Amino acid sequence: MATRDKGRSLETYAQRARSGLYRNPSSPQPMRTLEALAEAQKLSPSAGGYWLQRLAAMPADACQTITRACRTA
């Protein structure tokens, strides 16, 4: 994603995005995506590594397509 606005970058989107997963039943809001990944890695380091490998193998244009779709939804 090419932009000069730091608030509209893929990195910023990933940091702000919510996962839909709650830390516990009484949590007021879902964890952010990176928090959810960190929690998953604590529970199963191999599963966390698997998803990091999948992300690393993903073409950059696929990431941009996904984030564009999320913003317009």
C-alpha positions in Angstrom: 0.0 0.0 0.0 1.6 3.2 -1.1 0.7 6.2 1.1 2.5 9.1 2.9 -0.1 9.1 5.6 1.3 6.9 8.4 -2.3 6.3 9.7 -3.3 4.6 6.4 -0.4 2.1 6.2 -0.6 -1.7 6.3 1.5 -1.7 9.5 -0.9 0.8 11.2 -3.9 -1.3 10.1 -2.4 -4.5 11.5 -1.7 -2.7 14.8 -5.2 -1.3 15.2 -7.3 -4.2 13.9 -9.3 -6.3 16.3 -9.3 -10.0 16.1 -12.8 -11.0 17.3 -11.1 -13.1 20.0 -11.5 -12.0 23.7 -8.8 -12.5 26.3 -11.4 -13.8 28.7 -15.2 -13.9 28.9 -15.3 -10.6 30.9 -13.1 -8.6 28.5 -14.9 -5.5 27.3 -13.4 -5.7 23.8 -11.6 -8.2 21.5 -7.9 -8.4 21.5 -6.0 -6.7 18.7 -4.7 -9.0 16.0 -1.1 -9.0 17.1 -2.1 -9.6 20.7 -4.2 -12.6 19.6 -1.2 -14.0 17.7 1.0 -13.6 20.8 -1.5 -15.4 23.0 -1.8 -18.2 20.4 2.0 -18.6 20.4 2.0 -18.9 24.2 -0.5 -21.7 24.0 1.1 -23.4 21.0 4.4 -22.1 19.8 4.3 -24.4 16.8 0.9 -23.0 15.8 2.1 -19.4 16.1 5.2 -20.3 14.0 2.9 -21.9 11.4 0.9 -18.7 11.0 4.0 -16.5 10.8 5.3 -18.7 8.1 2.0 -18.5 6.2 2.1 -14.7 6.5 5.7 -14.5 5.3 4.9 -16.6 2.2 2.0 -14.4 1.2 2.5 -12.1 -1.7 2.4 -8.4 -0.8 -0.4 -7.7 -3.3 -2.6 -10.3 -1.5 -2.2 -8.5 1.8 -3.2 -5.2 0.1 -6.3 -6.8 -1.4 -7.3 -8.2 2.0 -6.8 -4.9 3.8 -8.7 -3.0 1.1 -11.6 -5.4 1.4 -11.6 -5.0 5.2 -11.7 -1.2 5.0 -14.7 -1.2 2.6 -16.7 -3.8 4.6 
